[in-house]
Amino acid sequence: MPQPAEETWKDDVRDTRFDEGCETVLGLGEVGEDQAGLVGGKGAHLGALSRLDGVRVPDGFCVTTDAFRRVMAAAPEVDALLDRLAGTDPDDRQAVQALSAELRRAVEGAVIPDGLAADITGAVARLGEGAAYAVRSSATAEDLPTASFAGQQDTYLNVVGPAAVLRHVSRCWASLFTERAVIYRRRNGIDDRTVRMAVVVQRMVLPDASGVLFTADPVTGHRRTATVDAGFGLGEALVSGLVNPDVFTVRDDAVVARTIAVKQRAVHALPGGGTREVTVEPRQQERPALTDAQVVELVQLGRRIEDRFGCPQDIEWCLTDDGFRIVQSRPITTLFPVPVPVPVPVPVPDPVPEAVERRTPSVYVSVGHQQMMTDAMKPLGWSMWQRTAMVPMHEAGGRLFVDVTPRLASPASRAALLDVMGKGDPLVRDALETVLERDEFELPVPDAGDAGPVGPPAGGAPEASVTEADPAIVTELVERSETSVAALERDIRTKSGPELFDFLAEAFEEHKRVLSDPLSIRAIMAGMEATWWLNEKLGEWLGEKNAADALTLSAPGNITSEMGLDLLDVADAIRPYPEVVAFLTDVQDDAHGDGFLDGLVKLPGGSAAREAIDTYLRRYGMRCVAEIDIARPRWSERPATLVPLILDNIRNFGPGAAERRFEQGRLRALRTEQDVLARLRALPDGERKAEATKRMIDQVRAFAGYREYPKYGIVCRYFLYKQALLEEAGRLVRDGVLDEREDVFHLTFQELEDVVRSRRADPRLIARRKEAFRSYEALTPPRVLTSDGEAVNGAYRRDDVPAGALAGLAVSTGSVEGRARVILDLADAELAEGDILVTRFTDPSWSPLFLGVAGLVTEVGGLMTHGAVIAREYGLPAVVGVDQATRLIRDGQRIRVHGTDGYVEILG
């Protein structure tokens, strides 16, 4: 159902007189938590806190957003300046700075009508005309669960007298347009016109000490750990950086760590108004601002506030002779959300001491780091992945996690899990080991039948009975998958409404049956095990590092590498037609160029070009960046996404490059095989070693390429699901149930099914989901997450990396030096010959880009993930799992990638 448009000042055509229906001033006790639109985030929180038992909030009142909006509506110069600001390039800092300054002057100069002035001064009189006040901004886009806006608007302390309060109310209004606030709003996608400002006026607290309490560790995210920053006098000394605070760490009602700073300065209030810096007496400078008992009392108070608001809080506090006062509380918006914890029984002594409670956190591993897609997914995306996955998955922050706590329980399954994780991503293994080493972590009792995950062979060649090196096995598996997908495509076309969801329940079971095909799993494992065996044994016998890399070049049947090579063939079909190339160059620069295919046929050679692109899309059009999220637009839906890649291929390669590159890789692999076998035969017991190695080479050649096919089959099925669900969404839009088709992406699969069956949707839920998704996009998911909220990312513990180099995982041998191109979005890729691609992660959709680069560096990845497999397939030196690579390496810097040893040097 359509939602009313968000009101802006320009929309306000009401009389600007402050009539009886206009709420201009409300006491904090009158303010409800649901009134953020009227009193801003800070005011709403303080109103709720003022009614919370045991929490003391200084008396005060709010000057509402209704008052602000009406004052602004009567100031046309403000409206004109906002028009100019809206038309300013967000990256033009100088223009934004100048317009922000003009806006602040205009707002401060706006006349406060007599009625409003009387309301404010009357409220001051009721609290005490001679008292001192804190006058604080409270914007509607402030202290939100998804964006705190902390410090973006202004606060004024120790304001004395009604006239001064009025003046500082105007200054708070004007602070809505500080340069930092304007830029912050733009980064969070918030329109300047939709934000309104309330002002909180409170009796001033003149504290002995003040500071900030975080009810969860703001660095690690640990929810049971609180931190307290404390200093003498007003909190302004801490906020401004005038002094270092005392820092206390509290867990389970006990101070577990403390750092006492030397506090030489403090900020105190002046009798006539304002503040000043003072020197702390030398004998007091090293005295803690709080006792341990006071710290614990404060944290207990914070836990009560956290329970009230339902999430960890960033709390500003003051301490006077008669106890703590809370002057602000806002959500901590930088924490990664926590999956719903799974209770795990833990053995305890009998009898259990009354004061002892044993609790073991659950441990979750990121799915996104295994799937090479760490971006946030929309609810339909992650909920469908949950339904089609082979293991239970838990959502947090738009990402999925697997609870590995049960597998950590028994020594056998724990060792196997750590081994598999270490081969995939050493940082995940290190993060798990870091958690296991904690004193607080006590392993649950394993189930008697828990065998844990299957791990790689401990030593020796895998048994031939696992899977013979027979290419016919892969052919059979591909045919099975294609038959299943064809049946899905045929049957799903006839389904709609509730019948579609009944059908999808069966389709998801078939989906999982295909994924769990024992023959498919054995084929995948055969290729992986042969790779591990070759690397281990050839390292032992010949001193070769990552020897399997060269032996897997141009492995047959790799659908992902074929996708890149086939795009070279598309370039070959277009290259002879200059008018088509010119047309595509224009399409590349057009953000709305997805209708370009129809225009091609009007050009000489255009029909041949379109047929080449259409043929490519028929095979690969279901793919896209971050393809595990069903909400992402596919290449078939936005074919213009391919145009820059096609043009790069035309510029950087000659005709026949696909066949030539594949053949070069195949011949190099063959030469490497012959060389390795000859060197092995020269060793003691060489014939046996050569025979075993030949068998493993045949096995890796037969099955390494198939490693990519199951993902292709999944994405083929997902595209068919998506098409059916979007058709259903179109019917919901036509019936007035939804505003637009894409709203379905913000519903879980179950919620969408309920909407289809009931023909009713909740637009408020969809709006909340959209807001939550925007906030999740800004978060970085950890590799490992505990049910206590602790984010653990692991570290490389190596002594073979040169000083200043960035450590990572070696996944494709060789060394290359070149210009780093830091690319976060495939659409922004502009590469020249010899460039090295540096990005967060790559999935199969990035593979066509690999043809034009000399090396690869990613933040996420493992030995057998897509980027690593294709880098080896194309012979590119590659290092993955380089933490913060896209931040530490600047675009355009020269770097050297050591793909054999697993590190990256920044050369300048």
N, C-alpha and C positions, 0 to 999 in steps of 0.2 A: 504494500500500500504506500502511496506517495507520502513523504514526510514534508512538513512545512519547512520552507527555506530558513536558514539561520538568519536571525534579525541582525541588521547592521545599523550604524548611526544614520546612514543615508536613507534607510527605509523608514525612519521614525518621522511620521508626518503629524504626530499629535501636538497639541498645544504645549509649548515649553514652560508654561506656568506650573508651579509645584502645587498641584491641586490636592484634594483630599485623598484621591486614589493613589497617589505617588508615595511609596515608602522610601524616604530619604535617609532616615537614621533609625537603626535598630540596636537595642542593647544586646550584648553577647549572649545573655540568657534567653533572648527571643529567637536566636538564630538556630536553624536546623541544619543538619548535615547535608540535606538535600537542597539547600539554598545557595549552592556555589554560584549559580547564575546571577544571584542578587548580591552576594557579599564576597564573591571570589573564593578561591581555594583555601587561603589562609583563614579568612573569616569563618567559613563553614567548619573547618577543623577546630578552631578555637571555640566556636559555639558548642560543638559536640563535647569538647574537652571540659568546658565549664560545667557540664552537667554530669561528669563522670565522677563517681564516688572516689574520694581519696586523692583526686588531682586538683591542684589549686592553680587557677588561672587569674592573672591580674584583671580587675574590673575594667570594663571598657565598652565601646560601642562601635558600630560599623556605619560608615557613610556609604550608601549602597551604590550599585552600578546604575540604578535608575537615575540617581542624582547626576552621576558622571555623564550618562548618555544624553540627558537633557541639556546639560551645560555644553556638551560638544555639539549638539544639534543646533544650538543658538550661536555657534562660532563658525561661520562659513569659511573663514580662512583656514581652519583646520581641515575641513572637508576638501578644499582645493589642494592642500599640501598632500593629503592622503592619495588623491588622484595621481599626483606627480610621483609619489613614492611607489605606487603600484606599477607605474610604467618604467621604473628604473631597473636596470640590469642588476640582478642580485649580486653579481661579482664585482660591481663597480663600488668599491668600499668608499671612495671619496664622495660620490654622489649620495650614497646612503648616509654617510656621516653628516653631510651638509643639510640634507632634508630632515634628518632626525633632530639636529640642533634647532632648525626653524620650527619644527613641530613642538618641541619642548617650550620654546619661547611663546608660541601662540597659545598653548594650553595654560601655561602659568599666567598669561595675561588675560585669559577668559574671565569674564565677570561672574562671580558667584551671586546669584539672585538673593534678594533680601530674605525670602522665605527659607531658603536652604541655609543661609548663614545663621539665621535665628535658630533653626533646628540643631545645628552643630554646636553653637555657643550654649544653647540650653542644655544639651547633653553634657557639655564640659562643666557647666554650673552645678548640675546634679551630682557629678563626681567630685567636684571641688575646683573652683576657679584658680586657686593659688597653687594647685598641685602641679607636678611635672608629669608629662605624658610621653609615651612612645607613639609616633605616628608612622604607620607601616602600610605599604602597598599590599593589595590583595587582588590580583588580577584573576579573571575567569579562566585563563590558561596558566594557572599557577598551582603548585602543590597537587598536581594530578597524579593518578597512579602510573601514568605512562610518560609524563614529562614534568619534572618538578619546577623548572624555571627558577631554581634557587639562585638568588643574587642578581636576577636580571632587572628587578625594579628596586626602588630605594626605600630605606627606612631612616627615620630621624628620631634621635633619642633626646630625652630631657628637654622637651618643648614645654615652655611655661607660659600660661596665659591664653585666653580664648583667641585673641588676634593672631598669635603665633601659631596656634593650632590650625586656624583657617588658612594661613599662608602655607603651612606645610602640607595640608590636604591638597592644595593646588600643585605643590611640588611633587607629591606622590602621583597625582594624575599625569603630570608631565613626564615622570620617569617611565611611563609606558612606552615612551619613544626614545629611550637611550639607544645608542647604536647597538650595544650588546643585546638588548631585548629584541630589537627589530631583526637582527641577524639570526638570533636563536629561534624566533618564530618561523622565519623562512626555512631554516633547516628542518623544522618539525612540521612543515606544511600547514601552518596556521595563518590565515588571512588577518592582516592588521585590523581590518574593519570589524571583524567578528569578536575581537577581544575587548572587554570592557574592564574598567578598573573600579574596584571598591577600595576603601581605606579603613584600616583598623586603628582606632585610637584607644590606648590603654593607659591606666595608671602606671607610672614609671616605677620599676623595681630598682632599688639601689643595693646591689648584691655585694656580699663578701667574695663570692666566687661565681663563675658562670662558665658555660661551655656548651658542648654538643654531645649528645648520646646517640649512638647508632645501635639499634637493637639487633642488628646482624652485622657480622664483620663486612665492612664495605669493600674490602680487597678480595677476600677468599669467598665471600658469600655465605659462610657458615652461620646458620640461623640460631644456633645455641650459644654463639659467641657474641657478646656485646662489647663495644669499645666506648670509652668515655674520654673526651678531651676536656681539660679543665684549666682555668687560670684565675688569677685574682681580678676583682673588679668587674667591669662591664665586658661582655663578650666581644665588643668591638676590637679589643686588643688581639684576640685570636683571629677574628675574621680578616683583619687588615694585615696580619702577618707580623705585627709589632713584636710579639713574643712567641716562643715555642710553648705549646701546652704540655701539661702533665698528661700522660696517656696511660689509661688503665684498661686491661683486658679482663673480662669477666665471663666465666662459664659455669653454669650450674650453681649460681649464687655464691661463687667464690672468686676472688681476685687471683688470676693465674699469672699475670704479668703486669709490671708497672714500669714506666719511665718517668722520672721526676726531672723536669726541666729547671734551669736557672732562670727565674722570672724577674728580670731587672726592671721591667716597665709594666704599668697597668693603666687602664683608662677609667677615670672617675667622672661623675656628674658634677657640674658647677652649680652653685646655689641659684644663680639667676637664669640658668638655661645653658644648654650646650655641654660639651665634654672637654676634657683635657687629659694629656698624658702626665703621669706622675712616676716618680722613681720609687720602687719598692725598697723598703729598708733592707740593708744587707743581711741581717739575721733572718729575714723572712724569705729571702729569694729562693732558697733551696727547700723551703717547707712545702709539703704537698698541699695543693689547693683543697683537696678532699681527703678525709680519712677512708680507709678501706671499708669501714662500716657504712659511711655515707655513700660511697660508690655503689655498694651492693643495694642499699636502699633505693638509690636512683634507678638502677637497672630494673629492680622489681617494679618500680613505678612505670618505667618504660614498657615492661612486659604487659602491664595492664592496659596501657595506651595501644600497644600493638594488637592485643586481643580485641580491643574496641574497633579498630579500623581494619583488622583482618589481614594486615601485611606488615613487614618490617618498616620501622619508622626512623627518620632523622629528626631528632628532638632538640630544640634549644631550651636550656634551663638556666635558672638563677637560684642561688642559695642565699637566704638571709637568716637572721637569728632564729626565726620560727619555722624554717624548713624550706623545701624546694618549691619553686614556682615554675610552671611550664609556660613559655611564651610563644612557642611554635612547635608544630609537629607536621611532618610531611612524609609521604612514602619515599623509600629509597628506590629510585627508578632504575638504577644501574645493575641491580642484582638479577642473575638468571633465575627464572622460576624453577620451582621444585616439583618433580613428578609426585603423584600421590604415593606415599611410602607404602611398602609391602611389609607387614609385620613379620618378623623372623624370630622364632623362639631361640633363646640363648640359655645354656645351662648356667645355673647359679648355685652357690653353696647352700647347703641345708643344715641348719636354718639360715635364712637370709637376714643379715643384720638390718634392723629397722631403718637405718639412715642410708642404706646402700640401694641404689637402683641400677640394674645392669641394662644397658641399652646399646644395641649395635645398629649403626646406620645401614640402610640398603645402599648398594653401589650400582650405578647405572653407567653403561657405555654408550657413547653417541653413535647412532645409526648413520647420521649424516657424514661423519668422517670415514665410514666404510663405503658409503654410496657416492662419495665425492660431490656432496651437495649440502653444504652447511648453512645455506640461506634458510630463512623462515618459510614455512609452508602455510598455506591457508587451510582452514579446517577441513574442507572436503578432501584436500590433498593428503593431509596426514591421517585422517580417519580411514580413507580408502587404502592407504598403504598398510595401516594396522590390520584391516580385514583380509588383505591378500598376503600378508607376511607369514612366514613359517614359524615364527616365535612371537610371544606376546611382547608388545611394545607400549611404552608409556610416553605421553606427550608432555612437553614442557617448553614454553616459549616458542611454539610453532615448530619445534623439532621433536624427533623421536629418539627414545633411549630404550635400551634393553637392560633389564635387571639381571646382573650376573652374580648376585649374592649367593644363590644356591650353588652355582658352579665353583665358587670360591670355598665352599664348605669342605669338600673332601680333598685330600692331598693330590689324588690322581687327576680329578677334573680340574683342580686349580692349576696344576702344572701344565696340563694340556691347553687350558684357556690362555695362560700367560705365553705359552710357546706360540700359539696361533696369532695372538694379538701382537706379539713381538715381531713376527714375520710380516704382519700387515702394516703395523705402525708402531715403532719402538716407543714413541711417546705415550701411547695408550698403555703399553706394558709398564713403563716406568710410573705412570700415574696410578695404576692399580697397585703396584708394589709399594708406592708411597703410602697409600691408604692402608694396606695390609700391615705396614710396619708400625702403625699408630698403636699406642697402648690401649686406647679406647676401643679399638676394633677387635672384637672377639668373634671368631667364626661360628656360624650357626651349626647345629648338629646336622650332618648330611643325611638324606634319605638313604636307606639301605640299598636301594636299587639305582642310585645315582652314579652313572658311569661317566658322566661329563661329556664334553664335546670330543669328537674324534680329532686327534692331533696328527701332525706329520710323522713319518717314520723316524724312530730314534737313531737308526744307523743302518747301513747296508742298502742295497737296491730294493725298491718296492717289488713285491711279488708280481710276476707276469700275469697271474690270474686276476689281478685288480682290473685290468683292461688291456687286451692286446693292442698293439699299435696298428689297428685296422681302420683306415679312413672310411670304410663302409659304415662303421658305427656312427660317426658324425653325420654322414649322409642320412642314415635312418633317423637320428634324433632331430635333424632339421626338418625332415619330412613329417615327423610326428607333430612338431610344433606348428608347421604351416597348416596341416590338416585341422588342428584344433582351432587356430586363429580363423581359418576360413569358415568353420562351422559357427564360431561366435559371430562373425560378420554376417553370415546368412540369417541366423536366428534372431539376432538382436534388433534387426530392422523392423520386425513385425510387432515389437513390444512397446507399450506406452502405459502411462499411468501406474497404478499399483501393480499391474502385471509386469511392468519393467523391473520393479524392485524384487518381485518374486523370482524373476528370471535371473537377475544379477546375483542373488544369493546362491543359485546353482552355478552360475558362471564363475564366481569367486572360488568355489570348491574345485572346479575344473582347473582354474588358474593355479591353485596350490598343488593339485595333482601333477600338473605339468612340471612345476618347479621342483617337486620332490621325486620326480622320476629317478629311481635308483641308478639306471644306466647313465642318465645325464650327470648325476653327482659323481659317479665313478669316472666318467670321462673328464670332468673338470679336475678332479683330484689327481687323475693320472698325469695330466699336464703339469699341475703344480708340483706334485711329488717328484716328477722327473726333473723339473727345474731346480728344486732344492737339492736333489741328489747330485746333479751335475755341478752345481756351484760348490757343494761341499767336497765332493771327491776330486774334482779337477783342481780345486784349491789345494787339497792335501797332496795330490800326486804330482801336479805340474806347477803349483804356485800361482795359478791363474785366479784373478779376482772376478767374480760375477761372470764366469765363463759361459753360462747359458745365454747371455745377452746376444752375442754374435750368432749363436746357433739357432736362435728363434727369428732371425731376420726373414721377412717375407714368408712367415708361416702361412700355409694355405688355410682358407676358410675363415679368416678373421673379418667378421662383418663390419667392425668399426674401422679397421684400416682400409677395407674396400670402399667404405663410404667416402673417405678422403680421396682415394685414387679415382673413384667414379666422378668426383667433382672436377678433377683434371680433365676428364673426357668431356664434361659439359663445356669447359673452357675451350677445348679443341673445336667443339661444334659452333661456338660463337665467334672465335677469334677471326675467321676469314671475313666477317661482316662489320666493317667500321661503323656503319650507321647504327647497328645494334649495340656495339660497344659504347658509342656516344650516348645512345638512349639510356643504357644501363647506368652510365656515369651520372646522368641527371637523376635517375631513380635513387641512386645511392645517397644523393643529397636531399632527397624528399622524404620527410618523416612520415608522410602518408602515401607511400608509393606502392602499397600492396595490390593495387589494381593494375600494375604494369604489364601483367601477362597478356591482357587483352590488347594493349597497345603494340605489342611486339609484332603481331601478324600483319600490321600495316607497313612494315619496313622490309626492304630487300634482305632476305635471309632470316626474317623474323619468324617464319613458320618453323624452320629447322631449329632455331634457337628455342622457341617455345616447346617444341616436342622434346628437346634434350632436357629442358628443365622439368617438364611434366613427367618424363620417364624417371628422372632422379627423385622427384617428389613421390611418385607412386611407390618407390622402394624405401625412401627415407623420410618422407614428409611427416611421419608421426614423431620425429625426433625434434629436440630443441634443447636449449640450455636449461639445466635443472629439471630434467624431464621426469624425475620421480614425482614431481608435484603436478597433479592433473590440471591444476589451474593455469599452468604456464602455457602461453601460446605456442603452438606447434609450427614447424616450417610450412606445412600445408596451409595453415591459417594466416601466416605472415611470410610468404615466400620472398619478400624483399630482404629479409634477414640474410639470405644467401648471396645477394648481389655483391656486397663488398668482397666476399670470399672468391666469387667467380672472377671478378675484376683483378684481384691479386694474382690469381692463377694465370690469367691472360698476360699480365705484366711480367711475372716472375718465371714463367716456364714456357718451353717450346712445345710444339706438337708432339704427341706420342709420349709425353713425360710419364704418364701413369704406368704404361707397360714397361718402359725403360727402367723406372725406379724399382718396380717390383722385381724385375729380372736381375738387376744389379744386387739387390738384397739377397735374392735366392742364391746367386753364384757366390757371394761373399760367405753365406752360411755354409755352402757346400765346401768351399776352400778351407774354412775354419774347421769343419768336421774332419776333412782329410788330414789337416795338419795335426789336430789333436790326437787322432787315432794313430798316426805315424809316431808321434812322440811317446805315446803310451806303450806302443809295442817295443820301444827301445828300453823300457824299464824292466826291472825284475818282475816276473809274473805278468809281463806286459800283455800277452795274448788274452788272458782272462780279464784284465782291466779294460782292454780295448773292446772286447766282446760285450761286457756289461755296459760300457759307455755307449757303444753303438746302439744297444737296445734302448737306452734312455734317450739318446738323440732321436731315434725313430719315434719314440713315445711322445716326446715334447713337440716334434714336428707334426705329429698326427693330431694332438689334442690341444696344444696351446692356443690355436686360433679359435677353438670352440668356446673357450673361456668367456668370450664376449657375446656369444649368441643368446643365452638365456635372458640377458638384460634386454636385448633387442626384442625377443618374444614378449617380454613383459610390457615394453613400451608400445608394441603393436596392439596388444589387448587394451592397454590403458586408453589409447586413442579412440578405440571403438566404444569403450565405456563413456568417454568424454562426449563424443558426438551424440550418443543416445541421451545422456543427461542434459546436455545443452538444448536438445530438441524439446525435452520435457520442460526445461526452464523457459523456453520460448512460449510454450502453452500457458505456463503460470503467469508470464508477463501479459499475454493477451487477455487472460481472465482477470487481470487486476490484482493478482495475489502478490506479485513481486514488482518492483520498480524496473529492474533491468536483469537480463539473463545472468550476468556475472555475479549477481547477489548470491547465487547458489554456492559459489566458492567459499563463502563465509559461513556456511552451514556444514555441520558434520554430515556424513552419509546418512546416519539415522535421523537427524533432524530434517534433512531434505526428504527422506521417505515419509516422515510424519506430515510435512507440508503438502506433499503430493496426495496423500491419503485424506487429509483434513481440508485441503484447499484454503488453509489459513497460515499466514506467516507473521512473525513479530518483527516489524521494522526496527524496533529499538535494539533487539538482539543483534541484528545485522549491523547496525551502526556501531554498537559496542565492539563487535568483532573486527570491523574495519579499523577502529581506533587501536585496538590491541595489536593487530597485525602491524600497523605502522610502528608501534613501539618495539615489537619483537624484531623488526628488520634492523634496528640499531644495535641489537645485542649480538655478542660473539659467543657461540655455544662452546662449552668446554668438552674436552675429549672424555672426561670422566666426571660424573656428578654424583654426590651422595644425597641421601634423603634429608640430611641436615643442611643441604643447600651449598655445600662446599664444592667449588669448581676446581678441579685438579687437571692440569694440562701436561704434566710430565716434563722431563728435561733430558737432554743427551749428556751422558756421563762418560765423556771420551777425552783422551789425552793425545789423540792423533790429529787434532784440528789446529791449524796455525792460529796464532793470536790475531784476533780481529775478524777471522773468517766466520761464516754462518754455518753451523752444523745442520745436517739433514740426513736423509736416507738415500744411499746410492741405489738407483734402480735401473740405470742404463749407462753402460761403460763409455769411457772416452772423456776427453777434456776439450773445452772450447772457450774461446774468449770472444766477447762481442758487446754490442750495445744492449743494455737491458730495456725492454719495453714492458712497463708495468701496466697490465690491462686487467681491469675488473669486470668489464662487460664486453662480450664478444663483438657487439655492434660497434665498439670503439676501436677495434683492432686496425692499426695501420703499421704494417711491417715491411721492412726492407731486407734484402738478402744479408744473412749473417746476424740478424737480430736474435736475441735470446728472450723467450717469452717468460715473464714473471707474473704469476697470478695466484689467487687464493686456492682454487681447485679447478680441475678440468673433468668434464664428463665426456661421453662420446661425441656430443655436438661440437666440441672443440677440435676434434681430430683433423678436419680439413685444414685447420690453421697450422698444424704441425708440419705440413709439407713445406711451408715457407720459412721456418725458423731453423736456427742452428743449435739450439739447446732449450732446455725447459727447467724452470724452478717453480715449485708450488709450495703453499703453506700446508696443504693437506694431501695425504696420499700414502700409499704403501707399495710393497713390492709387486703385488698382483692387482692393483687397482688400474682403472682404465688408462689414465695418463701414463703410468709406468709401462703398461703392456704396449701401448701404441708408440711410445718413445723408443722402446726396444725394437719394435717392428720396423720403424723408420730409421733406426740407427742414430738417434739423437742422444747426446750426453744429457742426463737428467738427474736432478736431485730433488726429492720431494720431502714433505714434512719439515720444511724450513720455517720455524716459528716466526711470525710477523715479517715474512719476506717482503710483502708489498709495502710495508712501512719503513723497513730498514734499507731497502734498495730503492733509490730514486729513479724515476723514468729518465732514460738517457745516459745513466752512468755506465761506465765500462766495468764488466764483471767477468770472472773466469769460473766456469762450472766444472767441478771435478766430479764427473759422473761415476768414476770408478771408486773413489774414496769417500764420497758423500759429504762434500762441503762446497761453499761458494765464497770466493774472494771478491771483495769490492776494490776495484783498482783505481777508481777516481772518476 
